[in-house]
Amino acid sequence: MPFVVKARDGVTDLYGLMFKPANFEPARKYPIVNHIYPGPQSGSVGSRSFSAARGDTQALAELGFIVVEIDGMGNPSRSKKFHEAYYGNMGDNTLPDQVTGMKQLAQRYSWIDIDRAGIYGHSGGGYAAADAMFRYPDFFKVGISEAGNHDNREYEDDWGEKWQGLLERRPDGATNYDDQANQNIAKNLKGHLLLAHGTMDSNVPPYNTLLVVNELIKANKDFDLIMLPNRGHGFGNEPYMVRRRWDYLVRYLLGAEPPQAYELHPPAEGRTPPGS
């Protein structure tokens, strides 16, 4: 279901998609889960072409969630002002728009339980999901962060310099990259966080996640970690990762116990999966 909410400025329209369970009951209260990809080269919604499933968003909704994707400020295909909304401040990650948009939806629909908010994402979305857990620790209760570029000084220089700017070192030793680095705010974690990374990721090297792990340990925080051996960057759709992601949200956000070691299988031979 497409929807429109206002951005952080209270004026700009933001567009998004909402996924509800097929057996939706308006009298119930459902946890809300944000599937995020902040950009700034594309947004959470991604392609505007038709896709019945949109990855696993609809499948996740069937487990008892309201799943949303919101294109926050800072993404292309609109005005230059909209695109450059958080230039030089990559730690923004559209999160002010995600939070205000989710709150507006909860005010609009009584069946959204805004006190049970979760977030997940991969790559830039993994960066944003962990960032959300650290910057909004009282709002987001559960997060899954996969293959995140948690500090863009440890990612491709052309990416960081394109969106954050050239590194500037100040007289006190601080830099203009400090505020975008997730490890610097990891101590704020309050909820349940699952971090995942492929050990052979040549796009976002795994030490990006280990930077965050190190600071979480220093801060004596509980968290969960999956390091997938011999995996590159694109492990997010592997059955094991999908199952662990679903289980994490079911257990800590829905408050139910998922089936033990449930196995996901591809469609039967000769059948085309929905949305392919």
Buried (B, 14 or more C-beta within 10 A) or exposed (E): EEBEBBBBEEEBEBBBBBBBBEEEEEEEEBBBBBBBBBBBBBBBBBEEEEBEEBBBBBBBBBBBBBBBBBBBBBBBEBEEEBBEBBBBBBBBBBBBBBBBBBBBBBEEBEBBBBEBBBBBBBBBBBBBBBBBBBBBBEBBBBBBBBBBBBBBBBBEEEBBEEBBBEEEEEEEEEBBBBBBBBBBBBBBBBBBBBBBBBEBBEEBBBBBBBBBBEBBEEEEBEBEBBBBEEBBBBBBEBEEBBBBBBBBBBBBBBEEEBEEEEEEEEEEEEEEEEBE
